[in-house]
Amino acid sequence: MSNFLVLQTDFGLGDGAVSAMHGVAHTVSDAITVSDLTHDIPPYDIWVASYRLYQTVKYWKQGTVFVSVVDPGVGSDRRSIAIKTVSGHYILTPDNGSITHIAHYDGIAEVRAIDEVKSRLPHSEESHTFHGRDIYAYNGARLASNEIKFEDLGDVIELDEIEKLKIVEATKDNHILRGSIDVLDVRFGSLWTNIPLDFAKDENIDQNNQVQVTIYHEDKKVYQNTMVFARSFADVNIGEPLAYVNSLVNIGIAINQDSFSKLYHIGTGTDWIIEIRKATKIIFEY
């Protein structure tokens, strides 16, 4: 292991929950480095938790252990799982779909069911609502510090037995690029799609070309406009929309120095579909 433990939750920082997780981890071992991915996942939003893991895991050293706790079913009969990715990272999380994007885009090598009776913080057995501390941070720290091996966490689970959320595949057909708005660049309100840059290249969409962007929510058209496919935000005037390449090399949609999401009331997830095509002139559809 790398001795790195990275925590993600929907707990926020308004109380002591995250600090307690850090404390448990450091009680297990002073040799590990505990970092935070984010604790601002919207409450109960498993989809966003899954995406943030996909966004982040690959940039950490092989052997890094991640703990992701967005767990509306805490204390129920839902399983706790530990996964090893194809890239050699580890994730401890509820089996509720939190590894959907990792499984789809990066690949999972092995899954184990964590024994919540044997493998938990000592003297925590009467509490059933803080598995982030008692199960995940505790076992994540044990794994990161090499106190235990991955195989010690529990029995193997078949990959097709774990919970996964629905994903909309990006497609390219009849010169139209189609995908979902997976997540927001939260602080700035930009839209991150799952349409890869390669699709745009295949359609000879180059920087400074005009593209037509159409957004649907539950099959109803809610936005359509033509904008430039820009290299960066500064390529357009303040307040103007643009398409661009985000940090995952997918297509993003933004407004320079404003929130596209708030201005046009655009959300995320599989109900939000976006279509992009090269536009040689402004196209009006009714």
SEMARNU-120534 format. One line per 4 residues: number of its first residue (from 1); their letters; for each residue x, y, z of N, C-alpha, C, CB. Coordinates in pm, whole numbers, plus 50000, padded with zeros to 5 digits. Each point is the difference from the previous one (the first is absolute). Glycine has a CB too. Layout:
BEGIN
NUM = A = X,Y,Z,X,Y,Z,X,Y,Z,X,Y,Z | ...
This chain:
BEGIN
1 = MSNF = 50083,49880,50000,49917,50120,50000,50087,50126,50000,49819,49874,50121 | 50119,50237,49846,50075,50124,49985,50007,50082,50128,49933,50002,49763 | 49994,49956,50343,49987,50075,50124,49918,50128,49982,50219,49907,50072 | 49707,50103,49818,49908,50112,49980,49856,49952,50016,50165,50112,49843
5 = LVLQ = 49758,49965,50235,49858,49975,50017,49925,50127,49963,50041,49828,50184 | 49862,50161,49725,49926,50116,49950,49852,49982,50032,50170,50037,49814 | 49769,50063,50249,49862,49991,50048,49905,50084,49916,50088,49959,50229 | 49795,49986,49742,49892,50073,49933,49868,49968,50071,50125,49995,49778
9 = TDFG = 49795,50109,50251,49870,49979,50064,49903,50108,49955,50111,49891,50199 | 49764,50095,49846,49901,50106,49987,49974,50065,50136,49894,49880,49804 | 50202,50109,50287,49980,50046,50138,50011,50151,50016,50088,49781,50075 | 49984,50286,49835,50033,50140,50023,50099,50014,50114,49774,50065,49916
13 = LGDG = 50256,50061,50117,50096,50026,50108,49936,50078,50115,50185,50000,49830 | 49683,49991,50179,49929,50076,50102,50000,49938,50138,49861,50082,49820 | 50184,49792,50189,50009,49937,50132,50129,49917,50007,49746,49993,50022 | 50259,49915,50072,50125,49928,50023,50016,49869,49927,49997,50106,50215
17 = AVSA = 49911,49860,49693,50003,49868,49938,50128,49973,49923,49753,50011,49985 | 50286,50083,49930,50121,49980,49919,50123,49997,50089,49891,50114,49806 | 50114,49973,50293,50114,50000,50092,50010,49868,50074,49977,50247,50026 | 49908,49694,50011,50001,49870,50066,50059,49892,49909,49800,50068,50135
21 = MHGV = 50168,49939,49737,50057,49903,49905,50151,50016,49991,49786,50001,49870 | 50260,50124,50123,50145,50024,50002,50061,49945,50127,49969,50206,49859 | 49966,49819,50254,50055,49954,50127,50012,49849,50008,49902,50200,50104 | 49995,49729,49851,50006,49854,49999,50114,49952,49912,49752,49989,50039
25 = AHTV = 50261,50071,49843,50106,49957,49908,50138,50019,50062,49853,50059,49807 | 50168,50055,50257,50132,50025,50060,50022,49918,50127,49994,50230,49905 | 49898,49730,50161,50015,49909,50113,50046,49863,49954,49821,50125,50123 | 50132,49833,49761,50047,49873,49942,50148,50008,49968,49772,49958,49906
29 = SDAI = 50270,50155,50035,50140,50012,49961,50039,50147,49985,49988,49778,49883 | 50124,50258,50178,50056,50134,49981,50081,50010,49872,50007,50028,50247 | 50014,49859,49686,50087,49999,49882,49927,50036,49871,50137,49828,50114 | 49729,50174,49890,49926,50027,49877,49970,50149,49986,49900,49770,50012
33 = TVSD = 50082,50271,49864,49957,50136,49969,49852,49996,49963,50233,50066,49921 | 49686,50008,50153,49856,50003,49975,49964,50131,49931,49955,49852,50203 | 49983,50137,49680,49961,50117,49922,49850,49994,49972,50230,50014,49896 | 49718,50097,50054,49858,50010,49970,49979,50021,49851,49955,50093,50229
37 = LTHD = 49959,49826,49712,49958,50023,49862,49896,50112,50001,50046,49756,49934 | 49843,50223,50130,49900,50103,50026,49905,49947,50107,50018,50092,49763 | 49925,50001,50313,49893,49964,50093,49874,50080,49967,50170,49946,50179 | 49825,50105,49698,49887,50080,49954,49917,49930,49894,50132,50201,50053
41 = IPPY = 49873,49666,49941,49906,49928,49915,49858,50037,50045,50166,49807,49961 | 49743,50226,49948,49863,50029,50044,49944,49882,50081,49965,50147,49797 | 49963,49880,50311,49952,49891,50086,49929,49891,49921,49977,50164,50185 | 50064,49714,49840,49940,49877,49944,50026,49982,49850,49826,50019,50174
45 = DIWV = 50256,50065,49765,50016,49997,49853,50109,49901,49961,49925,50240,49985 | 50036,49635,50000,50094,49892,49967,50062,50022,49863,49867,49842,50142 | 50056,50211,49763,50050,50024,49865,50121,50093,50002,49768,49966,49909 | 50220,50145,50161,50111,50096,50006,50120,49939,50073,49836,50191,49998
49 = ASYR = 50138,49733,50108,50110,49933,50069,50076,49909,49906,49871,50009,50214 | 50056,49916,49705,50062,49910,49904,50084,50078,49900,49810,49841,50026 | 50137,50270,49924,50074,50078,49900,50125,50062,50060,49786,50048,49882 | 50207,50003,50240,50117,50065,50060,50114,49899,50022,49848,50167,50112
53 = LYQT = 50118,49709,49917,50105,49898,50007,50065,49982,49864,49877,49883,50185 | 50042,50104,49711,50052,49986,49864,50086,50119,49961,49798,49865,49939 | 50161,50255,50102,50074,50121,49968,50137,50004,50064,49783,50117,49978 | 50232,49816,50136,50116,50023,50087,50096,49882,50014,49857,50156,50120
57 = VKYW = 50090,49723,49888,50081,49884,50041,50125,49984,49915,49793,49889,50077 | 50194,50125,49793,50111,49971,49908,50121,50091,50022,49833,49922,49835 | 50147,50192,50232,50110,50095,50018,50078,49976,50129,49869,50165,49868 | 50091,49734,50208,50073,49964,50121,50090,49880,49975,49812,50091,50140
61 = KQGT = 50289,49899,49945,50099,49894,49989,49935,49862,50010,50173,50153,50098 | 49878,49753,49825,49952,49862,50008,50010,49951,50144,50072,49957,49761 | 49825,49975,50286,49996,49951,50137,49928,50093,50096,50209,49885,49952 | 49754,50235,50002,49924,50092,50086,49864,49939,50034,50119,50198,49897
65 = VFVS = 49839,49822,50226,49871,49949,50048,49901,50116,50009,50114,49812,50129 | 49770,50171,49810,49893,50099,50006,49885,49947,50083,50067,50090,49774 | 49874,50000,50304,49878,49970,50074,49893,50096,49949,50128,49918,50207 | 49761,50029,49745,49890,50084,49951,49874,49963,50077,50105,50020,49770
69 = VVDP = 49839,50078,50301,49884,49974,50084,49887,50097,49965,50150,49916,50186 | 49768,50042,49722,49870,50062,49974,49903,49885,50014,50089,50187,49840 | 49844,49807,50274,49945,49873,50047,49859,50016,50057,50232,49922,50048 | 49670,50110,49867,49863,50013,50053,49945,49872,50061,49963,50174,49830
73 = GVGS = 50097,49712,50139,49954,49872,50055,50080,49952,50119,49922,49944,49776 | 50153,50146,50290,50084,49959,50111,49918,49926,50106,50151,50197,49956 | 49905,49694,50096,49934,49921,50103,49900,49899,49947,50031,50191,50146 | 49945,49809,49724,49907,49903,49940,50078,49875,49960,49849,50187,49916
77 = DRRS = 50090,49730,50000,50068,49878,49958,50085,50021,49874,49814,49869,50101 | 50203,50256,49855,50092,50024,49889,50142,49961,50041,49852,50187,49914 | 50226,49765,49991,50134,49952,50031,50101,50115,50003,49943,49781,49896 | 50164,50197,50174,50119,50083,49990,50101,49923,49916,49957,50114,50225
81 = IAIK = 50106,49956,49680,50091,49932,49910,50135,50071,49993,49805,49918,49867 | 50295,50004,50096,50132,50053,49968,50033,49955,49859,50077,49996,50244 | 49967,50097,49672,50034,49963,49863,50145,50033,49971,49763,50038,49930 | 50295,49881,49985,50131,50029,49942,49979,50032,49854,50121,49849,50166
85 = TVSG = 49925,50266,49789,49981,50039,49861,50108,49936,49913,49895,50216,50073 | 50080,49786,49798,50099,49949,49905,50130,50077,50011,49815,49930,49845 | 50176,50198,50191,50120,50084,50011,50073,49983,50133,49889,50161,49850 | 50057,49757,50242,50070,49972,50125,49965,50095,50113,50179,49910,49864
89 = HYIL = 49705,50156,50129,49950,50081,50110,49894,49921,50076,50048,50214,49872 | 49921,49831,50250,49903,49930,50084,49891,50098,50044,50179,49838,50080 | 49697,50113,49924,49887,50083,50042,49914,49920,50097,50002,50128,49781 | 49970,49930,50335,49909,49942,50098,49875,50087,50003,50191,49903,50139
93 = TPDN = 49692,50035,49844,49878,50077,49981,49879,49911,50019,50120,50154,49842 | 49763,49903,50180,49879,49918,49997,49976,49943,49860,49901,50139,50185 | 50036,49746,49810,49964,49940,49871,49866,50057,49955,50128,49786,50055 | 49877,50338,49897,49876,50069,49961,50012,50073,49866,49949,50026,50241
97 = GSIT = 50154,49943,49684,50021,50066,49871,50111,50102,50001,49764,49963,49956 | 50303,50054,50157,50104,50102,50012,50123,49975,49913,49920,50036,50229 | 50093,49842,49719,50115,49971,49914,49957,49985,49853,50115,49887,50194 | 49768,50165,49772,49947,49985,49864,50096,50049,49893,49773,50025,50095
101 = HIAH = 50276,50098,49919,50085,50058,49895,50138,49934,49997,49877,50217,50025 | 50177,49750,50092,50127,49928,50004,49987,49867,49928,50060,50112,50218 | 49833,49816,49810,49979,49870,49936,49987,50014,49849,49889,49917,50208 | 50040,50185,49748,49970,50016,49858,50120,50049,49920,49765,50047,50061
105 = YDGI = 50306,50052,49992,50105,50065,49922,50140,49950,50031,49854,50197,49992 | 50172,49763,50132,50136,49962,50040,50018,49850,50019,50018,50220,50109 | 49881,49714,49941,50006,49855,50017,50031,49958,50143,50072,49985,49766 | 49864,49906,50277,50020,49944,50133,50063,49863,49988,49802,50128,50090
109 = AEVR = 50303,49850,49988,50069,49871,49997,49939,49900,50098,50209,50119,49934 | 49748,49930,50183,49949,49908,50102,49913,50077,50099,50203,49852,49975 | 49696,50080,50078,49911,50057,50102,49991,49905,50118,49867,50124,49823 | 50135,49932,50298,49983,49920,50121,49894,50064,50089,50240,49922,49987
113 = AIDE = 49683,49993,50080,49900,50046,50096,50066,50020,50135,49815,49879,49875 | 50174,50241,50180,50058,50027,50131,49910,49940,50108,50108,50214,49914 | 49952,49712,50175,49926,49942,50113,49975,50110,50103,50103,49769,49961 | 49774,50282,50045,49969,50113,50087,49996,49963,50148,49872,50097,49812
117 = VKSR = 50130,49774,50218,50002,49956,50140,50144,49988,50050,49783,49877,49965 | 50301,50056,49959,50138,49976,50043,50092,50118,49970,49962,49757,49963 | 50013,50312,49926,50092,50105,49955,49939,50137,50025,50096,49845,49825 | 49905,50197,50300,49946,50132,50033,50076,50057,50119,49773,49935,49910
121 = LPHS = 50215,50194,50109,50065,50068,50111,49959,49935,50132,50004,50215,49869 | 50094,49747,50214,49966,49937,50128,49905,50086,50082,50222,49887,49997 | 49683,50047,50068,49902,50061,50090,49897,50088,49927,50175,49995,50177 | 49811,49984,49691,49902,50078,49924,49878,49918,49961,50186,50140,49915
125 = EESH = 49805,49739,50137,49899,49906,49950,49855,50040,50034,50172,49823,50020 | 49809,50268,50073,49863,50042,50035,49949,50112,49910,50046,49933,50235 | 50043,50126,49686,49961,50110,49911,49988,49949,49857,50114,50168,50151 | 49779,49872,49780,49977,49951,49864,49975,50113,49900,49906,49793,50099
129 = TFHG = 50134,50329,49937,49973,50114,49911,50125,50079,49962,49778,50013,50104 | 50340,49938,49935,50123,50072,49964,50104,49901,49948,49953,50178,50175 | 50010,49750,49722,50094,49905,49941,50118,50071,49933,49811,49841,49965 | 50172,50287,50002,50113,50075,49946,50119,49998,50093,49840,50145,49880
133 = RDIY = 50133,49867,50247,50105,49993,50102,50032,49856,50037,49926,50222,50087 | 49970,49699,49943,50018,49871,50065,50041,49887,49906,49832,50075,50164 | 50129,49935,49709,50032,49896,49902,50103,50051,49899,49771,49903,50029 | 50197,50208,49904,50078,50040,49883,50131,50070,50034,49786,50021,49880
137 = AYNG = 50210,50081,50206,50125,50066,50037,50092,49903,50076,49880,50221,50010 | 50061,49699,50077,50079,49905,50079,50069,49898,49910,49841,50030,50191 | 50084,49906,49722,50060,49899,49913,50085,50061,49890,49807,49852,50049 | 50155,50267,49905,50084,50068,49902,50138,50030,50055,49796,50098,49900
141 = ARLA = 50210,49945,50226,50128,50029,50063,50081,49872,50022,49898,50200,50111 | 50035,49694,49928,50070,49872,50019,50060,49951,49869,49843,49942,50188 | 50083,50076,49703,50050,49958,49870,50114,50090,49952,49773,49909,49945 | 50209,50222,50068,50103,50095,49954,50130,49984,50076,49819,50158,49937
145 = SNEI = 50172,49805,50190,50120,49988,50084,50063,49861,49995,49902,50173,50148 | 50038,49738,49773,50048,49862,49988,49979,49917,50126,50167,50083,49839 | 49744,49963,50249,49965,49918,50116,49926,49874,49955,49988,50207,50145 | 49934,49806,49750,49931,49885,49940,50023,50001,49850,49825,50001,50183
149 = KFED = 50150,49885,49755,50003,49989,49854,49858,50013,49946,50206,49853,50010 | 49786,50179,49863,49869,50011,49935,49918,49873,50019,50099,50156,49831 | 49967,49731,50160,49931,49871,50012,49943,49976,50139,50153,49912,49827 | 49898,50161,50274,49953,49983,50137,49865,50067,50025,50237,49987,50071
153 = LGDV = 49719,50098,49838,49880,50078,50024,49872,49918,49991,50120,50196,49912 | 49883,49695,50012,49880,49918,49988,50003,49913,49878,49874,50174,50119 | 50015,49761,49856,49990,49903,49890,49984,50071,49865,49899,49834,50158 | 50142,50096,49738,49989,50052,49864,49853,50006,49957,50228,49907,49945
157 = IELD = 49737,50200,49984,49868,50015,49939,50020,50004,49848,49907,50126,50203 | 50005,49810,49724,50007,50008,49854,49970,50143,49955,49930,49757,49980 | 50140,50286,49915,49986,50138,49954,49858,50033,49958,50236,49992,49926 | 49693,49911,50018,49865,50028,49953,49897,50000,50113,50063,49897,49783
161 = EIEK = 49982,50082,50341,49908,50001,50114,49993,50136,50069,50049,49759,50031 | 50044,50331,49939,50001,50129,50069,49902,50096,49933,50240,49963,50069 | 49713,50133,50011,49901,50096,49951,50066,50103,49909,49865,49967,50210 | 50067,50063,49679,50046,50104,49908,49882,50084,49956,50191,49854,49921
165 = LKIV = 49833,50273,50061,49898,50091,49950,49998,49998,49848,50027,50145,50204 | 49864,49901,49739,49989,50010,49855,50095,50106,49946,49759,49927,50013 | 50307,50041,49877,50086,50096,49930,49950,50014,49857,50199,49941,50146 | 49795,50183,49805,49967,50026,49860,50130,50001,49920,49792,50134,50063
169 = EATK = 50219,49779,49840,50120,49996,49917,50002,50119,49905,50006,49748,50017 | 50109,50315,49969,50016,50103,49898,49998,49934,49862,50133,50146,50159 | 49801,49920,49745,49989,49945,49866,50032,50108,49897,49828,49834,50079 | 50200,50121,49801,50027,50089,49886,49928,49942,49880,50227,50073,50092
173 = DNHI = 49672,50001,49859,49919,49947,49890,49948,50115,49915,49934,49800,50139 | 50082,50188,49730,49950,50101,49906,50052,50139,50035,49794,49861,49963 | 50333,50145,50076,50071,50125,50032,49951,50065,50130,50033,50033,49756 | 49890,49895,50323,49954,50052,50129,50069,49924,50112,49776,50064,49901
177 = LRGS = 50289,50010,50189,50062,49943,50119,49896,50005,50112,50237,50071,49928 | 49740,49816,50136,49893,49993,50099,50052,49934,50127,49826,49988,49818 | 50140,50068,50296,50041,49942,50127,49919,50058,50114,50230,49966,49911 | 49816,50011,50210,49931,50050,50119,50082,50110,50066,49893,49775,50035
181 = IDVL = 50038,50309,50041,50067,50100,50084,50023,49931,50134,49891,50203,49882 | 50230,49751,50138,50026,49912,50113,50014,50073,50133,50110,49849,49842 | 49950,50270,50154,50031,50067,50126,50029,50146,49968,50092,49786,50106 | 49909,50296,49998,50036,50141,49985,50142,50025,50049,49760,50064,50027
185 = DVRF = 50306,50031,49911,50116,50062,50062,49940,50096,50103,50156,49979,49790 | 49822,49968,50330,49901,50054,50093,50017,50149,50028,49990,49776,50101 | 50128,50266,49932,50021,50138,50043,49969,50100,49889,50173,49918,50158 | 49846,50039,49716,49986,50092,49888,49876,49973,49915,50246,50020,49999
189 = GSLW = 49685,49869,50026,49876,49973,49930,50013,49952,49858,49907,50168,50143 | 50211,49788,49817,50020,49945,49866,49946,49857,49993,50203,50146,49967 | 49757,49812,49914,49945,49865,49980,50109,49908,49949,49772,50095,49951 | 50243,49790,50113,50095,49898,49953,49921,49886,49938,50169,50062,50179
193 = TNIP = 49854,49916,49692,49932,49891,49930,50089,49877,49996,49871,50166,49861 | 50073,49725,50091,50080,49879,49980,50039,49982,49854,49885,49895,50196 | 50105,50211,49724,50038,49994,49859,50150,50023,49987,49771,50082,49929 | 50304,49820,50024,50146,50015,49993,50042,50092,49887,50023,49772,50096
197 = LDFA = 50091,50293,49923,50056,50088,49897,50019,49927,49868,50114,50131,50178 | 49921,49741,49827,50022,49924,49877,49877,50002,49909,50160,49854,50124 | 49721,50150,49935,49879,50007,49918,49998,50130,49919,49875,49861,50169 | 50163,50249,49896,50005,50129,49931,50105,49997,49889,49925,50116,50210
201 = KDEN = 50189,49825,49818,50104,49989,49898,49952,49920,49880,50175,50017,50179 | 49751,49876,49848,49948,49918,49891,49907,50079,49908,50019,49800,50148 | 49916,50300,49908,49908,50083,49921,50067,50129,49951,49809,49906,50131 | 50324,50099,49882,50077,50117,49955,49953,50129,50067,50037,49885,49781
205 = IDQN = 49925,50103,50345,49968,50118,50079,50129,50049,50064,49761,49920,50045 | 50284,50194,49911,50127,50055,50045,49976,50124,50084,50114,49910,49796 | 49991,50133,50272,49992,50122,50079,49960,50117,49910,50173,49912,50160 | 49740,50172,49894,49944,50118,49934,49887,49968,49903,50222,50104,50023
209 = NQVQ = 49746,49767,49958,49879,49966,49925,49876,50033,50083,50125,49817,49877 | 49765,50208,50055,49872,50016,50067,49933,49863,50014,49976,50236,49909 | 49965,49740,50208,49926,49876,50021,49860,50035,50050,50213,49873,50051 | 49692,50044,49911,49864,50014,50054,49985,49904,50117,49907,50068,49774
213 = VTIY = 50048,49984,50338,49982,49923,50123,49851,49996,50033,50232,50065,50085 | 49716,49815,49932,49860,49980,50037,49995,49913,50125,49924,50023,49757 | 49998,50019,50342,49989,49927,50126,49855,49958,50022,50197,50129,50098 | 49786,49746,49943,49868,49945,50027,49993,49954,50146,49975,49928,49758
217 = HEDK = 49910,50094,50304,49974,49944,50132,49876,49913,49991,50106,50199,50117 | 49912,49673,49911,49891,49903,49987,49932,50012,49864,49964,50008,50249 | 50121,50000,49647,49959,50003,49859,49937,50132,49956,49966,49757,50018 | 50029,50343,50067,49948,50131,49963,50116,50096,49977,49788,49958,50132
221 = KVYQ = 50211,50110,49753,50106,50095,49970,49990,50121,50093,50003,49924,49759 | 50107,50105,50311,50000,50111,50095,50102,50108,49965,49925,49841,50174 | 50163,50130,49731,50101,50099,49961,50051,49968,49861,50067,50035,50241 | 49953,50071,49679,50069,49983,49872,50067,50132,49963,49834,49823,49925
225 = NTMV = 50291,50168,50037,50073,50121,49962,50122,49958,49919,49918,50126,50206 | 50139,49969,49724,50125,49980,49928,50110,50076,50072,49878,49969,49780 | 50236,49967,50236,50112,50059,50073,50131,49954,49940,49862,50010,50210 | 50246,50053,49832,50132,49963,49947,50056,49881,50077,50040,50240,49932
229 = FARS = 50032,49675,49998,50078,49893,50064,50136,50060,50030,49875,49810,49878 | 50145,50230,50246,50113,50085,50038,50112,49920,50065,49841,50189,50029 | 50276,49869,49968,50116,49941,50068,49991,50023,50150,50140,50035,49795 | 49814,50082,50246,49987,50033,50142,49891,50104,50017,50244,49947,50042
233 = FADV = 49720,50080,50081,49892,50093,50030,50030,50141,49948,49944,49864,50202 | 50182,50175,49801,50038,50135,49959,49986,50024,49851,50156,50004,50191 | 49813,49891,49733,49982,50016,49855,49868,50066,49965,50141,49799,49967 | 49769,50216,50131,49872,50067,49974,49984,50115,50099,49896,49785,49913
237 = NIGE = 50014,50305,50056,49975,50113,50088,49931,49954,50128,49984,50152,49801 | 50030,49926,50304,49932,49970,50125,49850,49993,49975,50183,50114,50133 | 49755,49779,49919,49857,49981,49982,49960,49920,49878,49974,50210,50117 | 50124,49755,49799,49969,49922,49880,50019,49851,50026,50070,50194,49857
241 = PLAY = 49849,49721,50077,50014,49855,50016,50111,49945,49914,49758,49985,50052 | 50291,49899,49985,50103,49932,49922,49994,49851,50027,50146,50205,50006 | 49901,49719,49897,50032,49858,50020,50151,49991,50013,49796,49919,49869 | 50252,49987,50211,50144,49991,50025,50034,49856,50038,50010,50243,50073
245 = VNSL = 50119,49731,49943,50047,49868,50042,50032,50006,50149,50094,49949,49768 | 49838,49968,50312,50023,50005,50144,50123,49918,50039,49754,50032,50037 | 50272,49960,50092,50123,49937,50048,50001,49849,49984,50022,50185,50160 | 49863,49755,49808,49995,49857,49971,49998,49973,49850,49879,49964,50216
249 = VNIG = 50145,50142,49707,50005,49994,49853,49864,49958,49943,50246,49943,50010 | 49649,50104,50055,49864,49993,49948,49952,50141,49969,49954,49788,50132 | 49932,50222,49799,49947,50130,49964,49926,50062,50118,49982,49927,49760 | 50048,50198,50268,49929,50076,50102,49928,50118,49937,50168,49930,50171
253 = IAIN = 49733,50123,49899,49924,50116,49956,50002,50102,50114,49850,49860,49845 | 50181,50264,50123,50018,50100,50106,49957,50137,49951,50189,49866,50096 | 49806,50227,49998,49989,50142,49971,50120,50067,50065,49744,49994,49988 | 50324,50090,49939,50117,50066,50055,49960,50089,50119,50111,49995,49773
257 = QDSF = 49937,49967,50344,49980,50073,50125,49852,50008,50043,50203,50132,49943 | 49724,49760,50030,49864,49986,50051,49967,49852,50008,49931,50225,49901 | 49957,49744,50161,49959,49861,50019,49898,49960,49893,50043,50019,50248 | 49997,49896,49660,49908,49950,49898,49885,49925,50066,50188,49983,49833
261 = SKLY = 49844,49936,50266,49899,49919,50067,49892,50086,50065,50173,49826,50040 | 49866,50277,50032,49903,50084,50068,49923,50088,49902,50146,50000,50201 | 49923,50053,49699,49935,50091,49906,49890,49931,49921,50213,50128,49985 | 49812,49746,49977,49904,49930,49915,49931,49883,50073,50140,50064,49803
265 = HIGT = 49883,49925,50327,49931,49898,50082,50026,49860,49946,49822,50168,50059 | 50305,49802,49918,50041,49871,49946,50052,49912,50113,50057,50106,49777 | 49897,49769,50227,50044,49905,50101,50091,49894,49943,49791,50041,50123 | 50226,49852,49952,50092,49894,49959,49936,49863,50019,50195,50145,50061
269 = GTDW = 49864,49757,49874,49954,49862,50012,49947,49948,49868,49947,50041,50239 | 50003,49839,49764,49961,49933,49876,49873,50057,49938,50108,49797,50087 | 49818,50288,49985,49882,50066,49943,50036,50125,49922,49866,49910,50187 | 50261,50130,49820,50046,50121,49932,50089,49960,49883,49988,50135,50215
273 = IIEI = 49960,49882,49664,50069,49957,49878,50043,50123,49920,49866,49784,49995 | 50253,50209,49949,50053,50110,49920,50039,49950,49862,50082,50115,50209 | 49890,49966,49690,50042,49971,49863,50083,50116,49948,49794,49859,49961 | 50315,50107,49972,50091,50101,49945,50027,49965,49855,50107,50042,50227
277 = RKAT = 49886,50059,49687,50037,49978,49860,50065,50125,49945,49811,49836,49971 | 50270,50145,49929,50067,50112,49936,49897,50085,49928,50212,49866,49973 | 49799,50264,50042,49903,50091,49939,50074,50099,49910,49844,49977,50199 | 50121,50023,49675,50059,50098,49908,49918,50128,49997,50093,49814,49861
281 = KIIF = 49785,50177,50193,49915,50118,50013,49905,49975,50116,50016,50054,49751 | 49920,50048,50296,49905,49986,50109,49881,49919,49951,50073,50220,50102 | 49891,49680,49974,49891,49910,49962,49885,50020,50098,50162,49832,49901 | 49722,50200,50046,49882,50016,50085,49910,49879,49983,50013,50251,49982
285 = EY = 49942,49694,50128,49907,49888,49995,49878,50033,50085,50190,49836,49964 | 49695,50122,49991,49876,50030,50070,49926,49873,50033,49985,50221,49885
